[in-house]
């Protein structure tokens, strides 16, 4: 006679084996169903239906084949919400759920729902497309086939696709505002001298033009890559530039790099270009703008003159805030302009020539150029 303990152990083993067989059977059935679904989807695509139907079927097929949703998004350029909706439609209605006349999940928002979504889009400053897709799919059961429908919602909410802007967290807004008022007062007090040409105001900065700056956007065939010959994208040319606050012209000179020696040479160049004029220089606090060599040069030039008679008077902007100098916009304009011709620029020397040509043949008159007060040439 079998003891109760042995009998229980035997029963447990038999149950465990039975559960294991059932688990394997379930897996086999699921795998078979999955393979059957893949075969049906493949047959459906082979019938050459509408391209939009093929995309739906292919998305579902890739899911069954084990692809990640992120991978399918990249391959087919569709939203995660669309993949989810197509898979659900197929599992509920089979192939019919993938046809264009399928009337499953609704593809529009009711008026009240649309207003709710637009209000919701005002709750943050930065959005990802996936957040909007998720909101519509899981709160309103709305999935758009075209991403344009989501873009339209963003647009209606006053949200656009834009490039982020650099902001130095070390910048002190109070210091920037104080410096702005200081410069505004300085220019206002010398306005007559500026407008009569006795005092010439320059906004100075350095720009590093790199060969890689030539890479931009062009119109080309969708199935072809557009290449631009660039041997060394980090090859660069340093430029010193000074934009005349009154005239809007920029005086450009090329150097091997930015340093005290080249800065002094450039200041001498500005003096030669401004006979019988005193210079007011507005620039940032770069080390070679305030070095011992620069201080010595200014002492040599100004000698025993009073501050009102200095040949060169330098004023530094508040630190860590390049937006104080409008010449930054000029560098950006020039680089943007040469990128328009990126496919036509065969060498770095050609890039430099085009950059210099644009600077020397353009008068700049954008609003920020006179951000410290408007001046006009005395006639």
C-alpha positions as CSV (number, residue, x, y, z in Angstrom):
1,X,0.0,0.0,0.0
2,X,1.4,3.5,-1.0
3,X,1.9,5.9,1.8
4,X,0.0,9.2,1.8
5,X,3.2,11.2,1.3
6,X,4.3,9.2,-1.7
7,X,0.8,9.3,-3.1
8,X,0.7,13.2,-2.8
9,X,4.2,13.6,-4.3
10,X,3.2,11.4,-7.3
11,X,0.0,13.4,-7.8
12,X,2.0,16.7,-7.6
13,X,4.4,15.4,-10.3
14,X,1.6,14.3,-12.5
15,X,-0.2,17.7,-12.2
16,X,3.1,19.5,-12.9
17,X,3.7,17.4,-16.0
18,X,0.1,18.0,-17.1
19,X,0.5,21.8,-16.6
20,X,3.8,21.8,-18.5
21,X,2.1,19.9,-21.4
22,X,-0.7,22.4,-21.4
23,X,1.7,25.3,-21.4
24,X,3.6,23.9,-24.3
25,X,0.4,23.2,-26.2
26,X,-0.7,26.8,-25.6
27,X,2.6,28.1,-26.9
28,X,2.4,25.8,-30.0
29,X,-1.2,27.0,-30.7
30,X,-0.2,30.7,-30.2
31,X,2.9,30.2,-32.5
32,X,0.7,28.5,-35.1
33,X,-1.9,31.2,-34.9
34,X,0.9,33.8,-35.3
35,X,2.4,32.0,-38.3
36,X,-1.1,31.7,-39.8
37,X,-1.6,35.5,-39.3
38,X,1.7,36.3,-40.9
39,X,0.9,34.0,-43.9
40,X,-2.6,35.7,-44.3
41,X,-1.0,39.2,-44.1
42,X,1.6,38.2,-46.7
43,X,-1.1,36.9,-49.1
44,X,-3.1,40.1,-48.6
45,X,-0.1,42.2,-49.5
46,X,0.7,40.0,-52.5
47,X,-2.7,41.0,-54.0
48,X,-1.3,44.5,-54.6
49,X,-4.1,46.4,-52.8
50,X,-3.8,50.1,-52.1
51,X,-0.4,51.2,-50.8
52,X,-2.0,52.5,-47.6
53,X,-3.5,49.0,-47.0
54,X,-0.1,47.4,-47.6
55,X,1.5,49.7,-45.0
56,X,-1.1,48.7,-42.4
57,X,-0.7,45.0,-43.2
58,X,3.1,45.2,-43.1
59,X,3.1,47.0,-39.8
60,X,1.0,44.3,-38.2
61,X,3.1,41.6,-39.8
62,X,6.3,43.1,-38.4
63,X,4.7,43.1,-34.9
64,X,4.0,39.4,-35.2
65,X,7.5,38.8,-36.4
66,X,8.9,40.3,-33.2
67,X,9.9,43.8,-34.3
68,X,9.8,46.5,-31.7
69,X,7.3,49.3,-32.2
70,X,10.1,51.9,-32.4
71,X,11.7,49.9,-35.2
72,X,8.5,49.7,-37.1
73,X,8.0,53.5,-36.7
74,X,11.4,54.0,-38.2
75,X,10.9,51.5,-41.1
76,X,7.4,52.7,-42.1
77,X,7.4,56.3,-40.8
78,X,4.2,55.8,-39.0
79,X,3.1,56.7,-35.5
80,X,3.0,54.2,-32.6
81,X,-0.7,54.9,-32.1
82,X,-1.4,53.9,-35.7
83,X,0.5,50.6,-35.3
84,X,-1.5,49.8,-32.2
85,X,-4.8,50.7,-33.9
86,X,-4.1,48.6,-37.0
87,X,-3.1,45.6,-34.9
88,X,-6.2,45.9,-32.8
89,X,-8.4,46.2,-36.0
90,X,-6.8,43.1,-37.5
91,X,-7.3,41.1,-34.3
92,X,-10.9,42.1,-34.1
93,X,-11.9,41.9,-37.8
94,X,-9.1,40.2,-39.6
95,X,-8.0,41.4,-43.0
96,X,-11.2,43.5,-43.3
97,X,-10.0,45.6,-40.4
98,X,-7.1,46.8,-42.6
99,X,-9.1,47.9,-45.6
100,X,-9.7,51.6,-46.2
101,X,-13.4,51.3,-45.8
102,X,-13.0,49.9,-42.3
103,X,-15.3,51.7,-39.9
104,X,-13.7,50.7,-36.6
105,X,-12.0,53.2,-34.3
106,X,-13.1,56.8,-35.1
107,X,-10.6,59.0,-36.7
108,X,-11.8,62.5,-35.6
109,X,-12.4,64.5,-32.5
110,X,-15.7,65.9,-31.5
111,X,-15.8,69.7,-31.2
112,X,-15.8,69.6,-27.4
113,X,-12.9,67.1,-27.4
114,X,-10.9,69.2,-29.8
115,X,-11.3,72.2,-27.5
116,X,-10.1,70.0,-24.6
117,X,-7.0,68.9,-26.5
118,X,-6.2,72.5,-27.5
119,X,-6.5,73.6,-23.9
120,X,-4.3,70.7,-22.8
121,X,-1.6,71.7,-25.3
122,X,-1.3,75.0,-23.5
123,X,-0.1,73.3,-20.3
124,X,3.5,72.9,-21.4
125,X,6.0,74.8,-23.5
126,X,7.7,71.8,-25.1
127,X,6.0,68.7,-26.6
128,X,6.8,65.4,-28.3
129,X,4.6,64.1,-31.0
130,X,4.2,60.8,-29.1
131,X,2.5,62.6,-26.2
132,X,-0.3,64.0,-28.5
133,X,-0.7,60.6,-30.2
134,X,-1.0,58.9,-26.8
135,X,-3.5,61.5,-25.5
136,X,-5.8,61.1,-28.5
137,X,-5.5,57.3,-28.8
138,X,-6.1,56.4,-25.1
139,X,-8.4,59.2,-23.9
140,X,-10.5,59.7,-27.1
141,X,-9.8,56.5,-29.0
142,X,-8.8,58.6,-32.0
143,X,-5.9,57.6,-34.2
144,X,-4.9,59.6,-37.3
145,X,-3.3,57.8,-40.2
146,X,-1.5,60.9,-41.3
147,X,1.0,62.7,-39.0
148,X,-0.2,66.0,-40.7
149,X,-3.4,65.8,-38.6
150,X,-1.4,65.9,-35.4
151,X,0.7,68.7,-36.8
152,X,-2.5,70.7,-37.6
153,X,-3.6,70.3,-34.0
154,X,-0.2,71.7,-32.8
155,X,-0.5,74.6,-35.3
156,X,-4.0,75.4,-34.1
157,X,-2.7,75.5,-30.5
158,X,0.0,78.0,-31.5
159,X,2.8,75.3,-31.4
160,X,5.3,75.0,-34.2
161,X,8.4,72.9,-34.9
162,X,11.4,75.1,-34.0
163,X,15.1,74.9,-33.3
164,X,16.1,75.4,-29.7
165,X,18.2,78.5,-28.8
166,X,21.3,78.4,-26.6
167,X,21.0,80.1,-23.3
168,X,23.9,80.4,-21.0
169,X,22.6,79.7,-17.4
170,X,25.5,81.7,-16.0
171,X,24.1,84.9,-17.6
172,X,22.9,87.4,-15.1
173,X,19.7,89.2,-16.4
174,X,20.2,92.1,-13.9
175,X,23.8,92.6,-15.0
176,X,22.7,92.5,-18.7
177,X,19.9,95.1,-18.1
178,X,22.3,97.4,-16.2
179,X,24.9,97.2,-19.0
180,X,22.2,97.8,-21.6
181,X,21.1,101.0,-19.8
182,X,24.8,102.0,-19.4
183,X,25.4,101.7,-23.2
184,X,22.1,103.4,-24.1
185,X,23.1,106.4,-21.9
186,X,26.6,106.5,-23.3
187,X,25.3,106.6,-26.9
188,X,22.6,109.1,-26.0
189,X,25.1,111.5,-24.4
190,X,27.3,111.3,-27.5
191,X,24.6,111.2,-30.1
192,X,25.6,114.5,-31.8
193,X,29.2,113.3,-32.1
194,X,28.1,110.0,-33.5
195,X,25.8,111.5,-36.1
196,X,28.3,114.1,-37.2
197,X,31.0,111.5,-37.6
198,X,33.4,112.6,-34.9
199,X,32.8,109.4,-32.9
200,X,32.5,106.1,-34.6
201,X,30.8,103.3,-32.8
202,X,31.8,99.7,-33.6
203,X,30.3,96.4,-32.4
204,X,33.2,93.9,-32.5
205,X,33.3,90.1,-32.4
206,X,35.2,87.2,-33.8
207,X,33.8,84.5,-36.1
208,X,35.2,81.1,-36.8
209,X,34.1,79.9,-40.2
210,X,34.5,76.1,-40.6
211,X,34.3,74.0,-43.7
212,X,31.5,72.0,-42.2
213,X,29.4,75.2,-42.1
214,X,28.9,74.7,-45.8
215,X,26.5,71.8,-45.2
216,X,22.9,72.8,-45.7
217,X,19.7,71.9,-47.4
218,X,19.0,71.7,-51.1
219,X,16.2,70.4,-53.3
220,X,17.2,67.0,-54.7
221,X,15.7,63.7,-55.8
222,X,14.1,61.8,-52.8
223,X,15.9,58.6,-53.5
224,X,19.4,60.1,-53.9
225,X,21.8,61.3,-51.3
226,X,23.3,64.8,-52.1
227,X,27.0,65.0,-51.2
228,X,29.2,68.0,-50.8
229,X,33.0,67.6,-51.0
230,X,34.4,68.3,-47.5
231,X,38.0,67.1,-46.8
232,X,38.2,68.4,-43.2
233,X,35.0,69.8,-41.8
234,X,36.8,71.3,-38.8
235,X,39.2,73.3,-41.0
236,X,38.5,76.9,-40.1
237,X,39.2,80.5,-40.7
238,X,39.0,83.2,-38.0
239,X,37.6,86.6,-38.8
240,X,37.5,89.8,-36.8
241,X,34.5,91.9,-37.6
242,X,33.3,95.3,-36.6
243,X,29.9,96.6,-37.6
244,X,29.5,100.4,-37.8
245,X,26.6,101.3,-35.5
246,X,25.6,104.2,-37.7
247,X,26.4,103.0,-41.2
248,X,25.5,99.3,-40.9
249,X,28.6,98.2,-42.8
250,X,30.9,95.5,-41.4
251,X,34.7,95.8,-41.6
252,X,36.1,92.3,-42.0
253,X,39.7,91.0,-41.6
254,X,41.0,87.4,-41.6
255,X,43.4,86.0,-39.1
256,X,44.8,82.7,-38.1
257,X,43.2,82.8,-34.7
258,X,41.9,85.1,-32.0
259,X,44.6,86.5,-29.6
260,X,46.0,89.7,-28.2
261,X,48.4,90.3,-31.1
262,X,45.8,90.0,-33.7
263,X,43.3,92.0,-31.7
264,X,45.8,94.9,-31.5
265,X,46.5,94.6,-35.3
266,X,42.7,94.8,-35.9
267,X,42.3,97.8,-33.7
268,X,45.1,99.6,-35.7
269,X,43.2,98.6,-38.9
270,X,40.0,100.3,-37.5
271,X,42.0,103.4,-36.6
272,X,43.4,103.6,-40.2
273,X,39.9,103.1,-41.6
274,X,38.6,105.9,-39.4
275,X,40.8,109.0,-39.9
276,X,40.1,112.0,-37.7
277,X,37.5,109.9,-35.7
278,X,37.5,108.6,-32.2
279,X,36.4,105.0,-31.7
280,X,33.9,103.6,-29.2
281,X,34.4,99.8,-29.1
282,X,31.6,97.6,-27.8
283,X,32.7,93.9,-27.3
284,X,32.6,90.9,-25.0
285,X,35.0,90.0,-22.2
286,X,37.2,87.6,-24.1
287,X,40.6,87.2,-22.5
288,X,42.4,88.7,-25.5
289,X,40.0,91.8,-25.2
290,X,41.3,92.6,-21.7
291,X,44.8,91.2,-21.6
292,X,47.9,93.0,-20.4
293,X,48.9,93.6,-24.0
294,X,45.6,95.2,-24.9
295,X,45.7,97.5,-21.9
296,X,49.3,98.5,-22.8
297,X,48.2,99.3,-26.4
298,X,45.3,101.4,-25.2
299,X,47.6,103.4,-22.9
300,X,49.9,103.9,-25.8
301,X,47.2,105.1,-28.1
302,X,45.3,107.3,-25.6
303,X,48.4,108.5,-23.7
304,X,47.6,111.6,-21.5
305,X,44.2,112.3,-23.2
306,X,41.1,112.7,-21.0
307,X,38.5,110.0,-21.3
308,X,36.3,112.3,-23.5
309,X,39.3,112.6,-25.9
310,X,40.4,108.9,-26.0
311,X,41.1,107.7,-29.5
312,X,39.8,104.3,-28.5
313,X,37.3,103.8,-25.7
314,X,36.4,100.1,-25.0
315,X,33.2,99.0,-23.2
316,X,32.7,95.4,-22.4
317,X,29.2,93.7,-22.5
318,X,27.9,91.9,-19.4
319,X,29.4,88.3,-19.3
320,X,27.9,85.1,-20.6
321,X,25.3,86.8,-22.9
322,X,26.3,87.0,-26.6
323,X,22.8,88.3,-27.5
324,X,24.0,91.7,-26.3
325,X,26.0,92.0,-29.5
326,X,23.9,92.3,-32.7
327,X,26.9,91.3,-34.8
328,X,26.1,87.7,-33.9
329,X,23.0,88.0,-36.2
330,X,25.3,89.1,-39.1
331,X,27.5,86.0,-38.7
332,X,24.4,83.9,-38.8
333,X,23.1,85.6,-41.9
334,X,26.4,85.1,-43.7
335,X,26.6,81.4,-42.8
336,X,23.0,80.9,-43.8
337,X,23.6,82.6,-47.1
338,X,26.6,80.4,-48.1
339,X,24.7,77.3,-47.2
340,X,22.2,78.0,-49.9
341,X,25.0,77.3,-52.4
342,X,26.5,74.4,-50.6
343,X,26.3,72.1,-53.6
344,X,28.2,74.6,-55.7
345,X,31.2,75.1,-53.3
346,X,34.1,72.9,-54.4
347,X,36.6,73.9,-51.8
348,X,37.2,75.7,-48.5
349,X,38.8,78.6,-50.3
350,X,35.6,79.1,-52.3
351,X,33.6,79.0,-49.1
352,X,35.7,81.7,-47.6
353,X,35.4,83.8,-50.7
354,X,31.6,83.6,-50.7
355,X,31.4,84.4,-47.0
356,X,33.7,87.5,-47.4
357,X,31.8,88.6,-50.5
358,X,28.5,88.6,-48.7
359,X,29.8,90.5,-45.7
360,X,31.6,93.2,-47.8
361,X,28.6,93.7,-50.2
362,X,25.8,93.9,-47.7
363,X,24.5,96.8,-45.6
364,X,22.9,95.5,-42.5
365,X,19.8,97.3,-41.2
366,X,17.9,94.8,-39.0
367,X,16.2,96.0,-35.9
368,X,18.5,94.6,-33.3
369,X,21.4,96.5,-34.8
370,X,20.3,99.7,-33.1
371,X,19.1,98.0,-29.9
372,X,20.9,100.6,-27.8
373,X,19.2,103.5,-29.5
374,X,18.6,104.8,-33.0
375,X,21.1,107.1,-34.7
376,X,21.0,108.6,-38.1
377,X,23.8,110.2,-40.2
378,X,23.8,113.9,-39.9
379,X,23.2,115.6,-43.3
